[in-house]
Amino acid sequence: MKASKVENNSKSVNSSKTPFFNRNGENSFFGNKDFFFSPSTPLQTKLIDGENQTFSDIKDKGKDDSGISEYVVQSGDGAYRIAKKNNVNVHEFLKLNGLKLTNKSKVVYLKSGKEKVFEIGETVKIPPNTDRSLDAKKISTEKEPKPEPKTKINIFVTPKSDKTTESSMDDLGAWANDGIDDATQLNEKGADNATEFSFRKVGYIDNLRTIKIENLDDLIKQLENMKAGTEVGINYLYFSSHGSYNSPSFYIGSHYDGKGKWSSKNKISMGNVSKLNKLSKFLSPKTKVLIMACHTGGGKNTKQSEKFVQELANQLNATVYANRSWGLASSGNFEDNLYAYTNALYGDETQDLYKKKPNAFKFMGTMLKAMPQKKGEKSVPEITNALILKRDGTFKVMESNYNKVIKKVLDKIAKGGTYKSKKEMVDDKEIK
């Protein structure tokens, strides 16, 4: 048999029943069957991905006689983007795949009406090229995936107060428990003891940048100045604040009116949590946010707290952790120590506290974790073990369940028992 000669721009190939292989040395296009050049038909070659591949009368790889081809969904692909990439009309593309657009631009199945989400790696059908001019406006509105910032930092947000800078660690003494419900926590120099304790400690952590703010707008301005979300990514974000046992909430900025009294001006609660969506552009689902405020994830009404923390995660577009009991405002934070306030377990006021806030004891040593929900998804925040605030400005969830460790102590308190000191509690033979 006479060998045929195949012409290419750069070289010629002689073949006599020469099998066609792809770059991996495997048979191409036709599964495991050999595909042979026809000795009588000249074949055209085409440069694809930097390599010469040979075609006979097949116009495009993956297309059948009707002109329908297949496409593998990539990261960031939606209906309009897939149509744009393949130069086809979006409505014809959807119809071919048994889908349609609703009047709210949602992609749904023709029969069931259920919403469709294109999964990475999924194979979809592509119709023959058509006029897609009607798609242009829709396609232009699709957002490109946001690139990951190269620089990553951890940020500690604390209320700004001129009085705070005048105080020293020696000025910071004990404060009334849960001041938001009971009494003021201002020391004699006008600084808030709880947030000041944490702030002074954070100043010694190399990988934790402190931002002192007046309110939410001030925080946004400072984050914009440091180019957060674009050039700088935020790994861990801490809000040093106060919460409430009676209703889930915390503060972004000062919680005082300038006269030593509580003010709701900067209070974040279920009624206005949507305003935190302004912060989402600086964060990502990988960002871990810790609300360092008492009872935000627990308190009197656990259902309300769960809804609040979940909505925090949705609005911030980040993973949120919140205290189910008292938070710990201490110079001992970020020392690889347990982040849980346990002093309420002993002392003369234990029983009074228990009667007022039984859930604070019940939930001690646990956190509430919520991740941003996907569209149409319904989920409930997860209860986790207590956190360990690490020396590098990050935190991790404890492997052991601290709440179980102290269960016998909590049971004794629930029955009216008390401990005069921490030592007496630790030495109690009944709980060993």
N, C-alpha and C positions, 0 to 999 in steps of 0.2 A: 504494500500500500504506500502511496506517495504521501509524504508528510506535508501538512499545510503550513503556511508561513503567516504568522500573526504580526501585524505592524503596530508599533508603539512609537511615540515621539522620540524616545531615547534609545530603544533597542528593539530587536526582533526576537520572537520566540518561535522555535520550531517544535511542533508537537505532533505526535501520532498516538492518538488515544491517551493524551496526558491528563491525569486526574487533576481537578482544581481543588486546592487546599486553602484554608484561611490562615491567618498569621500564627495560629497555635498548632498548625500541622494537622488540623482536623478537617474532614470533608465539609464543604460549605454549602449552604442553601438547602440541600436535599438530605439532611439527616446523616445517616451513616452510609448512604449509597454514593458510589463514585460518580462524579459528574465529568464527562469527557468532552473535549473539544470535538466538534464535528470536522472531519477532514475536508469537507467541501465548503463550509461556511466561514468567512472571515469574521473574527471576533474583535470587538472594540474594547479597549481598556480605559479605565477611569481612575484618577488618583483620589483615594478616600483615606482620610486620617493619615496622610503621609505615606500610604502604601498603594501599590498598583494592585487592583483587583479586576477580574475579567468578567464580562457580561456577554450573553448572547442577545436574544431579543427581549430580555427582561428589562423594562424601563427603569424601575426603582426597586431597591432591595426591600423585601417585605411586602410588596404590593401584589395583589392578585389581578386577574384579567379585568375586573370591574374598576380598578384604580384604587380600591380600598387598601390601606396600609395599617400597620400597627405602630404604636408609640408607647414607650415605657415612661411612666410618670416620674419626674425628677423633683427634688426638694424645691418648694415654693410654687409648684405648679397649681393653677386653678383652671377653670374652664376657659376663660378668655386667654390666659397665657398659653395654654396648649394649642388653642386655635391659632393664635398669632404665630407661634413657632412653626406651625405646619401650613400657614398661609391658607386657612380654610375658614368658612363661615361658622361661627360658634353655635348657631342654632342647628345647622346641619350636622355638626360634630356631635352635639348632644343627642339629637334624634337617632343617629346611627347607633349610639350606645344605650338607647332606651331611657334617655333622660330628657329633662326640659327645664326651662327657667321660669320661676314664678315672677309675679309682679314686683317682688321684693329682691329680685336678682339672686334668689336662692336656687341651687341646683337640686332637683328632686327626681325620683324615679317616676316614670310615666304611670305605672300601674298602682303602686302603693302610696305615692306622694311623700315617701320618707326622704329626708335630706341625704344627699350624697356627698361624701368626702373622698377626694382623690388621694389614695395612699401611695407613698413612694415605692417604686418597683412594680406597681400595678400596670398591666397592659391594656390600652384602650384602642379602639378603632378610629382611623382617620379617613374621612371621605375624600374623594378626588378634589383637587384644588378648585375653589370657587371664589366668587367676589366676596370679600370680607369687609367691605367698606363700612357696612353697618356696625361692625364691631369696634371700629377705631376709637370711638369715644369711651366705650366700656373698658377696652384694653388699656388705655392710657391712665385709667384710674387705679389699676392694680399696683400695689406696692412691691418693690423689690425687697428681698430679704435684707434685714439690717446687718451690716458687717460687724463682726465681733471686735470690740476695742482691744488693742494690744496691751494697754496698761490696765491693771486691775488693782483696786484699792478697797479698804474697809473704812466705813464712815460711822462715827458716833455723833448723833444729833442731840444737843442738850439746850435747854432754855437760856436765853441771853438775859443777863441782869448786871447792871452796873455795880450793884451792891455785892455781887458774888466775888468780884475780883478783889474786894477789900478783905475778905475773910481768908483764914488759913485753916489748915487741917485741925489745928488745936481748937478752933472756934466751933468745930462741927461736933455737936454732942448728940444725945438721943433725941428722938422726936416722937410726938404722939402717934400711936399706931393708926394707920389708915386715915391720915389727916383730911382726906377729901370728904369723909363722912363725919369726922369728929371735930378735930381741932387744927389749928395752924401748925405748919412745920417750919416756919421761918425762925432762924436763930436771931440772936440779939443784934447782929449786923445786917439783918435783912436778907440773908441768903437762904435759899431753900436747902435744908440739910440733906434730904434724900438724893436729889439730883446732883448736889455739890459733892457728895461723897464719891459718887461714880465718876464725875468729871475729873476730880483731882487724881484719881487712879489712872484714868485713861491717858492723861498727859504723859505717863511713863511708858506707854505701849508704842513701840516703833511703827508697827504696821496698821495703826488705827488713827485716822485723821479726825480731829474734833471740829465740828461746825456748831457754833453758838448762834442761835436764831431767835428772832422776835416772834415770827409767825410763819405760816406756810409759804406766803409769797417771798419772804426773806430766804427761806430754804431753797426755793426754786431758783432765785437769782444767784445764790452762791453755787448751786450745782451747775448752772449754766456757765458761770465764770470759770469753773474748773473743767468745762467741756465734758461733763459726765454724760454717759450714754452714747457718745460719739467717739472721742479719742480716749476717754477714760471709762472703764467698766467698773461697776460696783459689785463686789462679791458678797460682802456682809454689811448690812445697814442696821444700826441700833437707834431706837428712839427712847431716850431717858425721860420718863414722864411719871404721871400718877394715873391711877385708875379708880374705879368705883365698884363696890360690892353689889350695890343695888341695881346698876344698869351698866352694860359694857361700854367703855369709852376710854379715851386717853387724850393727851394734849400734844399739839405740835407747836411749841413755843411756850411762852410764859403762861402760867395758870393763875397768876395773881393780877389784881387790878392796880398795883402800884401803891396800895395802902395796906398791904398785908392780908387782904381778903381774897377768897377764891373768885375767879371770874370764868365764865363759860365762853369767852370771846374766841379762844383758840382750841376749844373742845371739839374732838372728833367723835361722833356717835353714829348710830344707824341712820339718823335723819339727814346727815350731811356728808356721809362717807364718800359719796360720789366725787367730791371735790379733790380727793386724793388721786384721781385719774390723771391729774396734771403731772404727777410724779412718775407715771408709768414709762414715759419716754427716756427716763434716766436708768431704768431697771430692766430686768429680764426674768423669765421664769427660773433661771439659775441663781438669781440673787436671793439670799436668805435674809429676811427681815425679822428682827427680834423687837417686839413691843415690850420694853422694860417698864411695865406698869402693873400694879396689883389687880388681880381678878378679871383682866380683860378677856381671858378665855374661859372664865368660870363664873364665880359670883353667885348671886341669888337665883338667876334664871339662866340655866345652862343652854336652853334652846336659843334664846336671844343671843347669847355669847357665841354659839356656834355659827349662827347666821351672820353675826357681825364680823367675826374673824374670816369667814369664807368670803364675805364681800370685800374685806380689806385685801385679800389675795387677788380677787378679781380686778379691783380698781387699780392696784399697784402693779399688776401683772408680775407678781413675784411670790415666792414661797414665804409664808408668814408663820411665825411662832409667837404664841402669847401665853402669859402666866394663867394658870387655873386657880392659883392661890396667891399668896403674897409674893411680890418680887423681892429681889435682894439689892438694896442700894448700899454698897459697901466698898471700902478701900481694898477689900479682899477679892474683888472681881478681877477677872483675867489673870488668875494665878493658878489655873488648872483646877479650880475648886468647883464644888457643887453650886449651881445658881438656884438657890431656894432658901427662903427665909424660914428658919426653924425656931427662932427664939420664942415664938408664941406657944411652943410646946411646954414651956416651964415658966414658973413665976406666979405671983399672986393674982395676976389678971387673966390667967388662962381660962378659967370657967366663965368669966364675964364675956370674954372674946368668943368662946365657943357658943354661948347662947345667942349672941348677935350674929355670928357668921359661921355656922356649922360647916358649910361647904368649903370654906377656906381651909379647914382642918381635913376634911374628907379628901380634897383634891391636892393636898400638899405633896410636892415632889413630882408633879405631873405638868405637862405642857399641852397646848392645843396647836396642831399644825394644819395649815390649809394651803393648798396649791391652786393656782388660777384654773378655773373651769374652762373647758372647751365649749364652743357654741352648742347649745342644746343639751349639754351634759349636766346631770344632777349628782352631786357628791356631798359627803358629810366630812367635816374636818376630822383628822386623826388624833387620838390621844397618844402622846409619846411619854417616855421617861423624862426625867429632869435633864437639864443641859449642863455641860461643863464649859465655862468660859475660859478659853485657852490664852496662853501668854503671847501668842502671835496675832491676837486680835480677831480670831475666829471662834466658833463654838461647835460642839458636837453633842449628840444625844447619848446619854449614859447607857451602857449595856445592861446594867443592873437596874431593877425597879426599886427606887428609893421609897416609893409609897408603900410597898410591901415590907420593906425593912422596918419602917416605923409603925406598921399596922397595929401591933400590940399596944404601943404607946397611945395611938389614936383611939383604940378601943377603950383603954382605961380612962382617957379624958372624957369620952362620950358617956361613960358610966359615972362621971362626977369626980374622978380622981385628978390629982394635981401633983406636980413636981416643983419643989422650991428652987432647984437649980439644975443646970445641964448635967452636972456630975451625978446628982441623985437620979436623974432619968437614965443616964448611961449605966449606972451601977445597979439599977433595979433588976433583981434576980428574976422577977416574974416575967420579964419580957425577953429573957435570953433563951 
